[in-house]
């Protein structure tokens, strides 16, 4: 496999890097601190990212997307995450929702929702799968959709929903046949944000990625038309599993971006900081910490590019995506703590970005499937 990037990939990567450097980096600290003005800039940046084509990277141009593929998606998320993880996760999840709509929805649904997502008319889109007792095991979900005449009535709740406060549309999974074997009677629906019966809970007070709002979404006798059903009735569970595999490439790329940013900042810091009459960079022990960290980040990058390449070629990429997400997220956590250690006491204070990066990266080994779940998926594939 040729891992060299094409000219188009390099152009997209450079565009994302330039935007992240000019527009995201300066605002990341204030966004993390919850400054209201920073949140306004955050929304403006989402609109600008849509105008660059970054909200529909794997969506066909006929629906308003840029159609540049999964490798480009990985590159963009990595570059955005190096500057602001909160922005990167919003872009990643919105792309995932757009992709599942393109893959599963009927033509009318695609024509209605994809242009709104890709253009930024919807600031973001929501992926409503996880429940309080159905996280790593989404087949245990309790949210119900009951047919009532020509409508469906939704009742239940979804937790940890990225961008729920400002998503224009949600893809919602619900049990439609409670008598079916577990995981076999689940369907997915497209539900607009302003539909009566939807309540968005308060934003969670999170450890990191604070600029990205995460909420519970409640459905209380939420009535939606039969046309909201997306894909085949009672066949939604496999749709969720398939899209989670693609989302893992996004989260792995996000982790990679944070890890690389931490190591690059630490590298520049120890070249300037002096102890014992010489730059810290002269000490072999610290050099080896950098060498190990950058090597792991390069290995993570190659795993992600491989998974993206398999997906683009139409192959079975589930195992490759799990391997890439597992390795990238775990290695990025190590990279952030290595970077923090290299800064010493300065790494622990908010004046420097390492403490934010260490908080931001922690969730990457949890959401879109924990590291333990990734190991289960990989082992199951190796042993079948």
Buried (B, 14 or more C-beta within 10 A) or exposed (E): EEEEBEEEBEEBBEBBBEBBEEBBBEBBBBBBEEBEEBBEBBBEBBBBBBEBBBBBBBBBEEBBBBBBBBBBBBBBBBBBBBBBBBBBBBBBBBBBBBBBBBBBBEEEBBEBBBBBBBBBEBBBBBBBBBBEEBBEEBBEBBBBBBEEEEBBBBBBBBBBBBBBBBBBBBBBBBBBEEEEEEBEBBBBBBBBBEBEBBEBBEBBEBEBBBBBBBBBBBBEEBBBEEBBBBBEBBBBBEBBBBBBBBBBBBBBBBBBBBBBBBBBBBBEBBEEBEEEEEBBBBBEEBBEBBEBBBEBBEBBBBBBBBBBBBBBEEEEBBBBBBBBBBBBBBBBBBBBBBBBBBBEEBBBEEEBBBBBBBBBBBBBBBBBBBBEBBEBBBEEBEEE
